[in-house]
Amino acid sequence: MSLEQQIAALVDSTTALTQEVSNKQAQVDARVAAKINELEAWRGSHLDEHPAIAVNFNARMTALGGTAPQQLPLAMGVHAGGDFWSKFDVTMIPVTSGLDPITRPPVVRELLQYMNMDSLYFHGGFNILKLTVKSITNSFGPYVFYTPYQHIFEGAFNSFVVYHKIVGKADWRWMDNAKKEVWNQVTHHIYAGDAAGAYTHIDIGLSGSIAVGDTLYLALPQVIAGKWNPQHRCPQVHNIYDAIIDVVGSGNLSGLGGTFAGINSGNR
């Protein structure tokens, strides 16, 4: 065999080897991609199989304190620089099962349609908090308000899930400010690993281009033990305080005062 023939044979052999390696690499890539997809599917189904229990009292915001129009959900706190009521108007909007959907206020129907539950009957019942800016002359302080039971332990895995609709250009802390003028569900996964004493507060602040008339609609601010799958609309999940109130009795809880003052069978 001449030198030219030997070189040609070597080139052919090298080309064949390169093609074989390429084929093997493609097979490996395909198997890796398939395994990743399999693991992602398992991860999603595993999340869906976790129990979902809310651990913050009055997440449905139906237990109210004060007298309208200065009325707020129990266990919710306000700051806004110390003069909340001079800066904000508050309206509580009921979301109730058993009503003909066409009779519901538009903002309620928009939320229920987003949650895939705008039917005559549905599980749950809650209030929408409507918060409207009426004065911007002074500072809003470190936060405007905090959600019922804002203290979340970070040493164990928790999720904060809430529905919101932002009207105006202002930005609200803990909300997804990329979504304006429409209902949106935002999910925060909260976990600090080995920092057993770590915690955070769901303090809702206001920043950006704030104007009179800017409005935040808020519904079902739930602190859920474990990891909620953000791909799914979050229902009004079982709440540990509902079970406690059912067992102990609304009348007895009301007598405890503090957070539980004003609890009765009609608003609990």
Secondary structure, DSSP 8 states (H G I E B T S, - for coil): --HHHHHHHHHHHHHHHHHHHHHHHHHHHHHHHHHHHHHHHHHHHHHHTS--EE-STTTT--SEEEETTEEEETT-EE-GGG-HHHHEEEEEEEE-TTS-GGGS-HHHHHHHHHTT--SSS-S--EEEEEEEE---SS---S-SEEEEEEEEESSS-EEEEEEEEEESSEEETTS-TT--SSEEEEEEEE--TT-TT-EEEEEE-EEES--TT-EEEEEEEEEEES---TTS-----EEHHHHHHHHH-HHHHHTT-GGGTT--TTT-
